[in-house]
Amino acid sequence: MLPARLLALSSTLAMAIVPLNGALAQSGELNLYSSRHYDTDERLYSDFEEQTGIKIKRIEDGADVLIERMSAEGANSPADVLITVDAGRLFKADDAGLLQPVSSDTLNERVPEALRHPDGNWYGFSKRARVIFYDKNDVSDPPATYQDLADPKYKGMICARSSSNIYMISLLASIIANEGEEAAQKWAQGLKDNLARDPQGGDTDQLRAVASGECDIALSNTYYFARALGGSVDGLTGQTDDIAVVFPNQDTTGTHVNISGAGVAANAPNKENAILFLEYLASDSAQKYFAEGNNEYPVVEGVAMASPLTEMTPEGGFKADELNLSALGENQAAAVQIYDRVGYK
């Protein structure tokens, strides 16, 4: 168990006011199952180890592989924390009974309500927006909403990912939650009808297709474009000046957002360490490392975003959909069924 003095310091750690006194740090370990693979995360982990004396042992793999592994390990799983991307994947882990509720005033104060499970089974620690990109030389009247993507005037102009992609499933799940299944199916049918090509590739491929002229409009998460602004992405860097971005639904529900997030494993052998780690991820310093690792938005108010995001984000920010992200998982099955019904590949 954590010493009482260390527990008392957890809120101080989460606020990143002072570093944790090494003399009070608990000896022990934290077994982290992670589907994140970013160099900047190394600093994230080393800072936690320095501040607490708790050694992080990592298992890294794809989210689905880690979830299957935890299921197979059962009650004997060494996992303390699962970190992955997309609330839909966190729902999958939670639905399989692999996560447990956490009660933490620090997390509830720092992480916005919409970006955490209502019972504390998982928390979001960085945020991405799924937005619309378009060729500003060819599109004079770009779509302002997700609903506009189904407008016949954009027929043959849009590139998007396949229906099996978790980002597309979560977007449709949010439409189901906000508008109902009938409206969601109408949207999915309209989007399918407006595609310039069969769904294929990742988000970067959709952006490359806009840059090459294969399509005029694309859906992508913000961080894929931010990578091209801040680094080198083949087929995209150097061509971003001709691509503009729309943060959809600013006058209605707000732009669809999703998260990188984490939860405490149901059978965590080091539960107190796991909770302390989640609280650390909500600290100002960790928020910076965590979000910058993938050019995502910090979830904690007041923490600065990475410069590529500043460049592409509207001045003053954008209105995000305040739908609790647990709804993405709850409507996941219905979203898949709708894509199947309309024949969206």
N, C-alpha and C positions, 0 to 999 in steps of 0.2 A: 504493500500500500504506500501511496505517497505520504511523506511527512506532512503534518498539518501546516507547518510553516510554508511549505512549497505550494500547497493548495491555496493558501491565503495570498500568495504572490501571483497566482495565475492571471488574475484580472489586470495586474500591473504589467505582466508580460504582454497580454493581448493589446493593451493600449500603447505599448512600446515607449513608455515614459523613461524607464531605466532598464538596464540589462539585469538579468537574474544573477544573483550572487552565487558564484561557483561553490562557495562553502555550504550553501543550502541545497545544492542540486542533488537530485536522487541518482544513485547508481542504478543502472538497469538498461533496458533496451526497448525498442519500438519496432515491430515488424510491419513494414509498409508494403502493401501491394499497390503498385502504381502503373497506370497506362500512359503516364506523362513521360516524355523523353527529351527534355530540354536542358541545355547546358547550364542555364541560369538557375535551375533547380538545385544544382550542387551547392551554391551559396545558401540557398534556402535551408537545406538540410544541415549544412555545417554550422550555420548560425544557431539553429535549434540545439544541436549537440553541444556547442560551446556554452550556451546559456543555461542548459539543464544538466549536462553530464549524461544525458540519455543517448545511447548509441542507436542510430537508425540502421536497421537491416532491411534491404530492399529486394523485392521480387518485382521485376518489370516484364510486362507482356501486354498484349491487346486486352481490352476491357472484357470481351466475351470469354477469352481464355482464362483470365483471372477469376471471373465469376464462376466458371465451370470448375476451376481448381478449388475455390473455396467451398463449393457445393460438395465436391468429392471428398474433401478433407473433413467436412462435418464438424462435430464437436471438438475434434482434435486439431482443427486449423490453427496455425500459429499467427494468422493475420490479426493485427490490431486495428489497422486503418486501411480502407480502400479509397484510392483516389482515381477518378476517371473523368471523362468529359461527357457532357450532355445529361440532362435530367432524366432522359429516357433510359439511359444505361443505369443510372442510380436507382431508378424505379425497378428495373429488372433485378438488380441485386437485392433490393429491399423486399420485392415481391417473393423472392426465393428464400426469404428469412435470414439473409446474410448480414443484415445491419441491425443495430439496436438503438433505441432512443437515448438521446443525451440531453440532460438538463443543465444548461449553462447560461447564466445571466450575461456573461461576456459575449457569447456567440449571439444570443438573442438581441443584444443591444447593438452589436457591430454589423451583423448580416441582415439586410432587409428581409422583411417577412416573406415577400414573394419569391425570394431566392433560397428558401430553406424549407425543409419538410415540416408540415404543421406539428408533428410530434418530435421533431429533433432527430429523425433517423438519418438525415444527411444535410449538409450545408454547402452553399455555393461560395467559392472563394475568388473566382474571377468570372467575368461576364463577356459574352460576345453577342453581337447583333446580327441577325440574318437580314441582309439588305439587298436592294436592287441596284445593279450597275448597268450602265448603258453607254453606247457610243454617242458622244455628244455631237459628232459631225453628221450622223445619220438620223438621230432621233430628236425631233424638235418638241415633241409632246410626250415626255417620258411618263410611265406609270407612277402615280403618287401613292398607290395602295397595293396591297397584295391582291385585292379583288380586281384591280385594273389589269393584272396579268392575264386574266381570263377574258378580257375584252377582245372581240374579234378583230379590232383594228391593229392588234399586235400579232396577227396570224403569221406564222413562219419566221418570227423574229427572236424567239426566246430559247435560251439554252438552260438546262437544269439537270440536276443529278437524278439518279434512278429512285424508284419508289422504295427500294430496300435500304436506302441510306437513312441513318438515324436522324440526320438534320432535316430531311424532307418529311420524315414521319412525324417529327416533333412539331414542325411548322403546321402541318395539316391537323395535328392533334390540337394545336392552339386555336385553329379556326373552328374546329368542332366545339371546343369549350366556349368560345365567344359567340358563335353564330348558330350552332346546331349542325347535325349531320347532313340535312338536306342542302343547306347552303354550302357546306364543305364539299359535298359531292359535285355540286354544280361548278365550284371553283376548280376542283381537280380535273373535271372534264374540259373546262375551258382552257386550263393551262396545257393539258395534253394536246388540244387542238391547235394551240399557238406555237408549239415547239418547232424550232428550225431543224432539228435532228432528233433521233432517238436519244433518250437519256443515256449519258455515258460519262465516265471519268469523275474526278474529284472537283472540289470548288475551284482550285487553281486552273483546271482545264476549262471550266466555264468562262473564267476571266480571260484566258488565252484565246478562247473562241471569239470573244468580243474584240480583243486586240487585233486578231487576224481577219476579222470581217465575216467569220462564219455565221455569227449571229449578232444581233444588235443589243440584246438585253439579256442579263443573266442574274441568277440568284446566287449569293455567296455569303459566307460569314465574313465579318469585317476583318478578321486577322489575316486572312489570305491576301487581301489587297494591301494591308499594312506591311506585310512582309516584303512586297514588291517595292513599296515606298521607302522602306528602311534598309533594304538589303539587295540581294541579287536573286531573282527568280527568272529562270530561262523562259523566254517567250512572253514575258510580261514587263519586267523592269526595263525602263526606257521608253515604254509605250503607254504609261499610265496617264499622260497629259490629255489623251483623247478619250479617257474613260471618266465618267461622272458617276456620283453615287446619290441614291435617294434613300433616306431613312423613312420607310413607309408608315402610313396610317397616323401621321402626326395630329390630324384633326379628329381621329376616332379612338381606336383602342390603343394606339401606340405601336412601336416597332417590336416585333417578336425578338426576344432575347433568350439565351440559354447560358449554361454555366460549365466551368470546370468545378468539380465539387468533391467532397469526401464525407465518409461516414465511419463510425466506429463499428468494427466487426462484431457480429452477434456473440461470438465466443472468444473475444479478445482476451488473451492471457494478461495483458498489461493495460487494462482499461483506463486507469488514471493517467498513464502516460499518453494514451491515445487522445483523451479529452484535452490534455494540456497541449498536445500537438495541434489539434484543431483550433484551440484558442490562439496559439501562436500564429497560425495561418491568417487569422483575422487582425493581427497587429499591423501597424503602419509599415514597418520595414519589410515584413514578410509579404504583405500585399503588393509591394513594389516588385519584389523578386518574382512572386507567383504570377502576377499579371504580365510583366514584361517578358517572361519566358516564352509567351506565345502571342505577344501583342494584343492582349485582352484588356478589358476595362476592369479596374479594381472594383470590388463590391462595396468597400468601405468609403463612405463619403469623405471627401477632402484629400484623398490620396491621388497624386498626380498620375495621369495616364502616360504611356510611352509616346514619344514624339511623333511616330508615324500615325498613331490614332488621333493625336491632336490635329494633324494636318488634314485628315479626312472627315473628322467629326464636326457637325455644325457648331458654330460659336455659341456658347451657352449650353451645349449638350443637346440631347434629343429626348423626346418623350418615349419611354419604354412601356410595353404592355405590362400591367401590374398583376396579370394572372399568376396565381401561385403555380410554380413550375411542377408541382406534383400532378397537376391536371394533364401534363404532357404524357406522363406514364399511364394515367387512368384512361386516356383516350387513344392510347397507342394501337391497341387491337382494332378499334373502329377505323383508325386512319389507314391501316394496312388493308382492311377489307374494302374501303372506298377506292383506294388506288387499284385494287384488283378488279373491282366492278367496272370501273371506267376504262380499264385496259391500259393504264399508265404503267409502262415497263419499269 
